[in-house]
């Protein structure tokens, strides 16, 4: 009798858990509708997605697979992101990426004005609670001067992909300018979530490991 009761409790918990979690994830219909609205901006949205952005190699492959069909490209990118990150690919993260990619209106059409406003309000509060003082471009320049030859290691710790690091090495001929370019690209991609403490903490850790 106790085993039956326990089993029913576990089943009820699983149903509740899946139902609650499912409400946090974008549906197939929502992704399909969204792909129609962001067909001209899907690469920018992909580069702002979290837990990690869609990498440049994947973007190139999607473009090659679906030439001259931007709607299919957008949908494939969204499906790739959802498949790769599973339950971590939430509506909240998708809406935040859309807002950062200047697609707030598209987010509101698909998910609703109230939902988008609620997500952005929560994000703002989260930034104030957890991220400390946000960084600006002047502070970014000062940090770049401290990075020096450690810029590639810092880039990896900040979540910059290997391909982006290679692109910087190719495009920026003067090694002294590479730290700035890396931090600027990171800053541009992360937007309002960038904070001075993140850079300082990782840089101090690198220096500590080298001593």
Secondary structure, DSSP 8 states (H G I E B T S, - for coil): -HHHHHHHHHHHHHHHHHHHHHTTB--HHHHHHHHHHSTTTHHHHHHH-SSS---HHHHHHHHHHTTT-HHHHHHHHHHHHHHHHGGGSBHHHHHHHHHHTT-HHHHHHHH-HHHHHHHHHHHHHHHHHHT-SB--HHHHHHHHHHHGGGHHHHHHHTT--HHHHHHHHHH--SHHHHHHHHHHHHHHHHGGG-BHHHHHHHHHHHHHHH-
